[in-house]
Amino acid sequence: MSIRIAVVGLGGQGRNQMELVQNLGPYEVVGGSDPSPQAREAAVPQLGVPVFETIEELLDKTKPDAVYVATATFAHVEPTVTALAAGSNVILDKPMGVDLAEAGQMVAAANASSGSLYVFHNRRGDGDFLTLEKLVQDGALGDLVMLQSRLMANAKQPAATPENWRADPARGGGMLLDWGPHLTDHVLALMPGKATRVLAEVRTVSWTLPVENYFRLDLWFDDGARAQIEYNNASPLDMPRFYALGDKACAVKHGMEGCVSVPSVIRSEFLVRDYETGRIDMVQSARPDHMLLWRNLADVFHGEAEPLVPLDHAFQVMAVLDAARRSAQTGSFVDL
Ligand SMILES: NC(=O)c1ccc[n+]([C@@H]2O[C@H](COP(=O)([O-])OP(=O)(O)OC[C@H]3O[C@@H](n4cnc5c(N)ncnc54)[C@H](O)[C@@H]3O)[C@@H](O)[C@H]2O)c1
């Protein structure tokens, strides 16, 4: 049975994801909406579906089974709550909102709706994440004691034009809300324990715009394990992408597949070294599976699978980011 999906927010992400989804069997893209005439104009040749100025017209004319919300980060709540109130399922791109209060508002709307809310943590399909997830699940590393997850990019600062929300912290710009959700989702999914405490630094390095391009989160877990998450958008060289220390073995990987902005050691294998034997294995990283989340959601809609990213997990990601924000502001630990 086909899943009729409509998209709210016809910017780069909304259009590109819907173009991918159009080629994936179970989905039928039925329409889109965006208040911007330019965005609607660009969507027509790319998607070939009817486009509308408002979500109300979109819902009324297309009666979708699911709505994909890919509006600018500061504009996630209104379309999500409207679609849920109409009984539609919603797939909401990350971050859930600009803060935890917005995330809570949308969870409450989902609880009151006959539809469900799913958060689009599509980097679950990254090849290196899938590989590390398998190493952890297979017990190859033993119990995880420490996990470091890092990304470095050599990006130019965004143009500070009035329409560019990415350059404006007040409208959800900044890397804590951009890459923070992906990296935090990965770490919470990999660590077996529950995160209990955060210490964070969030700031701007090298750029002149006051939009944060660096963050570092230290996380404590209830089983004694620790994790660090670091992102730097102004670094010409990088550090290991993953360092995962278990009580049986340790795994390290450099470079992010597909990321060309840092001309470093772009490697696609993990080095895994066993404590007892000292043996070193090279584990080739899996191919990225960019459609993993869409396929999972199709199976969920057909009643054949559980969501890979449950809503309470996505809310916990926001709780960690919110705690990180408060920790960076006060310079203190924040308990979750
Ligand atoms: N999951 C990922 O890998 C990934 C990648 C890129 C972007 N994103 C997320 O997708 C969202 C959009 O990013 P983008 O790069 O497409 O931004 P963009 O600026 O290109 O597009 C945003 C669009 O939202 C529209 N919009 C604003 N308010 C609206 C409203 N109330 N109703 C309908 N449309 C509205 C704008 O007119 C614009 O066309 C962001 O939240 C971003 O974090 C996720």
The ligand as an SDF file (V2000), in Angstrom:
LIG
                    3D

 44 48  0  0  0  0  0  0  0  0999 V2000
   18.6870   15.6640    8.4650 N   0  0  0  0  0  0  0  0  0  0  0  0
   19.6090   16.2910    7.7720 C   0  0  0  0  0  0  0  0  0  0  0  0
   20.6280   15.7380    7.3970 O   0  0  0  0  0  0  0  0  0  0  0  0
   19.3640   17.7280    7.3910 C   0  0  0  0  0  0  0  0  0  0  0  0
   20.1180   18.3380    6.3670 C   0  0  0  0  0  0  0  0  0  0  0  0
   19.8340   19.6700    6.0420 C   0  0  0  0  0  0  0  0  0  0  0  0
   18.8480   20.3560    6.7260 C   0  0  0  0  0  0  0  0  0  0  0  0
   18.1440   19.7260    7.7300 N   0  0  0  0  0  0  0  0  0  0  0  0
   17.0950   20.4510    8.4710 C   0  0  0  0  0  0  0  0  0  0  0  0
   16.0430   20.7650    7.5700 O   0  0  0  0  0  0  0  0  0  0  0  0
   15.4700   22.0270    7.8950 C   0  0  0  0  0  0  0  0  0  0  0  0
   15.4780   22.9220    6.6450 C   0  0  0  0  0  0  0  0  0  0  0  0
   16.8100   23.1110    6.2300 O   0  0  0  0  0  0  0  0  0  0  0  0
   17.1280   23.6700    4.7540 P   0  0  0  0  0  0  0  0  0  0  0  0
   18.5740   23.4880    4.5580 O   0  0  0  0  0  0  0  0  0  0  0  0
   16.1960   23.0760    3.7660 O   0  0  0  0  0  0  0  0  0  0  0  0
   16.7880   25.2140    4.9570 O   0  0  0  0  0  0  0  0  0  0  0  0
   16.3150   26.2580    3.8270 P   0  0  0  0  0  0  0  0  0  0  0  0
   16.5100   27.5990    4.4020 O   0  0  0  0  0  0  0  0  0  0  0  0
   16.9290   25.8890    2.5110 O   0  0  0  0  0  0  0  0  0  0  0  0
   14.7530   25.9620    3.6710 O   0  0  0  0  0  0  0  0  0  0  0  0
   13.8300   26.2280    4.6860 C   0  0  0  0  0  0  0  0  0  0  0  0
   12.4770   26.4930    4.0250 C   0  0  0  0  0  0  0  0  0  0  0  0
   11.4950   26.5960    5.0650 O   0  0  0  0  0  0  0  0  0  0  0  0
   10.5670   27.5580    4.6040 C   0  0  0  0  0  0  0  0  0  0  0  0
    9.7320   27.9950    5.7000 N   0  0  0  0  0  0  0  0  0  0  0  0
   10.0130   28.8920    6.6830 C   0  0  0  0  0  0  0  0  0  0  0  0
    8.9350   29.0210    7.5030 N   0  0  0  0  0  0  0  0  0  0  0  0
    7.9820   28.1890    7.0340 C   0  0  0  0  0  0  0  0  0  0  0  0
    6.6660   27.8570    7.4410 C   0  0  0  0  0  0  0  0  0  0  0  0
    6.1180   28.3990    8.5400 N   0  0  0  0  0  0  0  0  0  0  0  0
    5.9600   26.9510    6.7070 N   0  0  0  0  0  0  0  0  0  0  0  0
    6.4960   26.3770    5.6150 C   0  0  0  0  0  0  0  0  0  0  0  0
    7.7580   26.6520    5.1690 N   0  0  0  0  0  0  0  0  0  0  0  0
    8.4840   27.5400    5.8790 C   0  0  0  0  0  0  0  0  0  0  0  0
   11.4140   28.6460    3.9700 C   0  0  0  0  0  0  0  0  0  0  0  0
   10.6610   29.4920    3.1220 O   0  0  0  0  0  0  0  0  0  0  0  0
   12.4430   27.8090    3.2240 C   0  0  0  0  0  0  0  0  0  0  0  0
   12.0370   27.5530    1.8960 O   0  0  0  0  0  0  0  0  0  0  0  0
   16.2860   22.5840    9.0630 C   0  0  0  0  0  0  0  0  0  0  0  0
   15.6030   22.3500   10.2710 O   0  0  0  0  0  0  0  0  0  0  0  0
   17.5840   21.7800    9.0300 C   0  0  0  0  0  0  0  0  0  0  0  0
   18.1520   21.5770   10.3210 O   0  0  0  0  0  0  0  0  0  0  0  0
   18.3830   18.4360    8.0550 C   0  0  0  0  0  0  0  0  0  0  0  0
  1  2  1  0
  2  3  2  0
  2  4  1  0
  4  5  1  0
  4 44  2  0
  5  6  2  0
  6  7  1  0
  7  8  2  0
  8  9  1  0
  8 44  1  0
  9 10  1  0
  9 42  1  0
 10 11  1  0
 11 12  1  0
 11 40  1  0
 12 13  1  0
 13 14  1  0
 14 15  2  0
 14 16  1  0
 14 17  1  0
 17 18  1  0
 18 19  2  0
 18 20  1  0
 18 21  1  0
 21 22  1  0
 22 23  1  0
 23 24  1  0
 23 38  1  0
 24 25  1  0
 25 26  1  0
 25 36  1  0
 26 27  1  0
 26 35  1  0
 27 28  2  0
 28 29  1  0
 29 30  1  0
 29 35  2  0
 30 31  1  0
 30 32  2  0
 32 33  1  0
 33 34  2  0
 34 35  1  0
 36 37  1  0
 36 38  1  0
 38 39  1  0
 40 41  1  0
 40 42  1  0
 42 43  1  0
M  CHG  2   8   1  16  -1
M  END
$$$$
